Each structure stands twice: as C-alpha cells, then as structure tokens.
Amino acid sequence: MQREIITGVDRSARSRAAADWAAREALLRALPLRVVHVVPPASLDPVEQWPYHPEAVADHVVAELLARHPELRAHGESVTGMPAPVLRALGQDAELLVLGLRGEDGRAGVPVGSTAAQVAAESAGPVALVPGAAPDEGPPLPSTGVTVGVEARADSAAALDFAFEAARLRGARLHAVHPWQLPAEAAASPFPVLEEDRADWEDHEVQLLSDALRPWRAKYPDVDVLEDVVLFTPLAALTHASAGAELVVAARRSAPGPRLLQLLEHLRRPVVVMAS
C-alpha cells in the first residue's frame, strides 16, 4: 500500500488551513497528499451547496493547494458516508490523517468539532488536529520545536518515534516531557513532604525518562533533546510545556476522553494524537 498523508476537508476556512498544513507536512516527508471530502448520505439541497457541488469540494481544495505548492503530489476524492467513521477507516493505514479542529458544522463557542473529537479518540493511526487561525486568536507564538508527552513507565514507542522523526525533519529541538506525581501515601499525608524524599523520587523519575529516551537518542543522534521531568498531571504538564511548540505529540492514553478535549482546547498548535 502506498504511503500517503490524508486530509479531510469541507467548505470551512479551518478545514482549508488544516489542508495547507497537511500539504506542507506531505512535502516535508516527500509523500503524496490525498484530499478527501466526506458527503453525508442526506446532503444539502443544491441552493445551500452553492457555490460548490459536494463532489467538487476536494478538487477545489487540491487546486488551491497546488497553486501554493506546485511541487506537491495531491489528488482529491469525494466519499459518501458519515464523516467520522469514514475518516477513521481511511486513516487507519495512512502515514498521517490531518483534520481541522472544527469544520463547517462547528458550533460557536465549541473549540473542537464532533468529527475531530471522535476521530482523535478512536483512530488506530496517528491523527493531526490543526487549529485554524481564528480572528481573535492573535499572532502565533514563536516556535520552540516539537513537544512530546512521555509515559516513562509505559510503552511510548509510537509517540516517541513520530516525535523524533518530526523533530529531525524540521531540524528542531525535541522537548520530551515526563509528568510524575507524589506517591499516594505522600500525597495523602497531612504533613509536608521532606525535601530529601522529593529529591529522591524526582531523581528516579529523571532516570526513568532517560532510560525511555535512550533507544531513540541512538536512532536519531542529530536531534537535540530537552528532557523535562515535571510534578504535574499529564494534561497540565503537556499544556504548560507545549507553549509555542511547532507541533505537539501525545499518546491518547495520556489524555483519554474529556482530558483529550481539554488538551486540544488549550493548545494553539497542531497536535498529533497517537493511539498508544
């Protein structure tokens, strides 16, 4: 099967912003881009569809992308079905599935659309959620590289491999963040934690992170890595550490369910959600 990046599009500006990010990612990885517009079986009537026919939306986006990126290899297609299940199935074998945080059916005040949330929560492959440039968001922050959340006690291989490769391709620093929390008995104690105990626990966490990163440092010797052990919940750690990051990579188990939505709501940079 051909390696490719897939982006799901509709008629919204946020969707086109995500497609443009996907095009640049495809060029960075020297991969073709597949632009997919999913049309629900009960589509709008022709008056509401104007000026696009549903079958022409993907081709229209492709034409825009090729005008900006002439070297891009891209093609568009229209698929009938419900967006989330169709995109989830298509993204299963893709190098990366790219979606906007909200589409044309997004409700005002809801930062993450239902399709993006469902696909990110259930997809077997990596999903990039790209925030569009809303008028009230202000200018983007300067890039500080790629940020990845690391669960040093669990298998973070997929997230680490994606993050190291993303940093290598961009020539960027990788910020590897490992959150930890006090032992349950210490957290529940009414007495302050002794500084020497906290230092010992933190030293152990530092060693766990170093051990988890060692194989990837060997595989990607040219990637500059900042190892960061923080006494936060996984959600708070990644939210704080990713300020200004060009790309954030998170394993889904680090932020399941509502916490994933909270993470997506707080970040203004593209977030790649890995199944594990």
N, C-alpha and C positions, 0 to 999 in steps of 0.2 A: 504494500500500500504506500502511496506517495506521501511523504512528509509534507504537511501544509499547516498554515495558520488559517483559522476560520473566524470570521467576524459576523455576528448577527446584526442586521440593520433594519431600521424602519424609516419613517419620514421625519424624525426629530433631529434637532441640531446636536443633541448629546450623542445620538447614535452615530452621526457623521464624525463627531470628534473622536469617538471610540474607533471608528473605521480608519481614521487617519493615523491614530496611534498604532493600530494593527498593521497598517501598511509600512510604517517605519520599523516596526518590530520584524516584519517579514523581510525587509531589505537588510536589516542588521543580521538576520540569521540566514540570509540567502535562500529563502523559502517562498513558494508561491502563496498567494492570498486568495481565499475563497470567500466571497461576499454572499451571504445568504439572507434572503427576506422571507420570513415565515408568514403566510397569509392564513388566518383562521378560516375554517370552512364557511362560517356565516360572515362574509366580508361586508364592508360598507357599500352603500349604493353608489353608482357612478358619480353623482353630484358631489358627494362627500370625499370621493377619491381624488378629485381634480386637485392639482394638475398632473398627478401620477396615476397610471394604471398600476395595480398591485404587481403585475408581472414585470413592470419596468423599473421598480424601485432599486433593486440590486444593480441593474445595469447602469442606472443613473449615478449611483454611488461609485461604481467602478470607473465611470468616465471622469468623475471629479477627481478620484484618486490618481488616475493615470495622467491627468493634466498637471497635477502637482508632483508626481513621482514617475516620470516617463520610463524609468528603468524597472519599475515594478512589474511582476508577473501576477496578473489577477484576472479572475472571471467571476461573474455573478450568476445567481440562480434563484428562482422562486420556488418555495416548497409550501404545500398546503398542509395545515395541521395546527395544533396548539403550540405556541412558541416555546414554552419551557421544555416539554418532552422532546420536541423535535431537535432543539439546540443541544439538549443534554445528550441525545443519541449521536448527533453529528460530532460533538466534541469528544466523544469517548476515545476516538483514535487519532484526534488531531494533536499536533505539537502544542497548540495553544488555542483556546477558544476565547474570543475577546467580545465583551459586551459593554454597553454604556450602563451606568448605574440606574438611569431612568430612560424610558422610551416615550413615545408619543402619547401613550395612555397613562403616564405617570400623573399622580395627583399632586396638586400644590401642597407644599409643606411635608411631603414624604420623600426623603432623600434617596431611598433605594426602592426601585420598582419591584413588583412582584416577580416578574420573569427573571431579573438578575438575581434576586434573593433565592429563588427556588433552584436555579441552575447552579449557583455557587454552593448551595447547601447539599446538593445531591449528585453533582457531576463526578464521574470516575476519573476524569482527566483534569489538567490544570485549567483554571478559568481566570482570565484577567478582567477585572471590573474597572472601567475607566470613567472618572468623573468628568463631566463636561464643564466648560468654562461658563458658569452662570454669571450674569452681570454683577451680582452683589458679592461675589467671592473674592474680588480683588486680584492683584497680580500674583502669580505663583511664586513660592519661596525658592531661593537658590538651591540647586540640587546638592545633597550631601551623599550621593551614591545610592547603593542598594541596601535595604534593611531586611533582615530575615529573623523571624522568631524561631528559636531553637529550643526544643524539649530534650534536654541532655539525658534524661532518664528513659526516653522513648526513641523509637526509630524515626529519625528526621531526615533520612537519606534523600527522599524525593524533593523535599523543600530545599535542602542544602545543595543538592546537585543543580537544581534550577537556579537558585540564587547565585551560586559561584559562577555558573555559566553566564548569567545575565550581567554580573559584575565584570567578568572577563571581556565580554563583547563590548561593553561600554567603556572599558578602561577606567572603571570606577572602584572606589573603596567599598568593601562589604562590611556592614555593621551587623554583627551577629549578637543577638540579644537573648540572653537566657534568664527568665524570671525565676525567682525562688521565694519561698515563704518560710517563716519560722516553723519549727516542729510544733505539732499540735499542742503538746504539753506546755511548751514555752508561750505560745500564743494565748493559751487559756489561763495562764498563771496571772494572779493579781500583782505580782512583783515584777519590777523592771528586769529585762534580760541583761545578764552580765556582759560587758563589752568583750571579754575574752572568749565567752561562749559564742557570741555572734560572729566574732572574727574567725573562729574555728569552723563554724558552719559555712560561712561565706567562702573560706579557703577551699572547702570541699566542693562547693558549687563551681568555683573557678576551675578546679581540676576536672570536674565532670564536663564542663564546656570545652576545655582544651582537648580532652580525650575525644569528644564528639566531633570536633573540627579537624583533628589530625589527618584522617584519610583524605579529606577534601583539600586541605592545605598542600598535601603532597601531590594531589591530582592537578591542582591549579596553583602552581608555585608563584605565578606572576600576579595573583590577586592580593591586594593589600587588605588585611582583615583587622577590624577593630573588635576585640572580644569584650563583651559588656555583660556583667552579672548584676542584676538589679533586684532589690527586695520589693517586688510589685506583683500583682496578679498578672497573668499572661496578657489580658486585654489592656490593662494600664501600661504595662511595660512596652508593648508594641506601639501603642498610641503615642507615648512620650518619645520613644526612640526614633520614630519614623518622621518626625517633623522635618520637612524639607527634603525627604528622600525622593529620589527619582522614581524608585519602584520599591514596593513592599511585598514580601513573600511570607505567607503564613500557612501553616498546616491547619486544616479545618478543625482538627480536634483541639487546637489551641483556643479556638473561639467558636464553639458549637452553637447552633441555634440563635437565640437572641443576641448573644455576645458577638457573633459574626456580623449581624446587622449593626450593632453599636460601633464595631470597628470600622465598617465601611462608611458609616455616617460621620465619623470623626476625621477621616483622612481625606486629603485633597489630592492625593497622588494615586496612580494606578496600583491596584492591589491584586496580586496573583494568589488565588486560593488553591492550595494543593489538597487532594483527598487525604493524604497522610503525611 
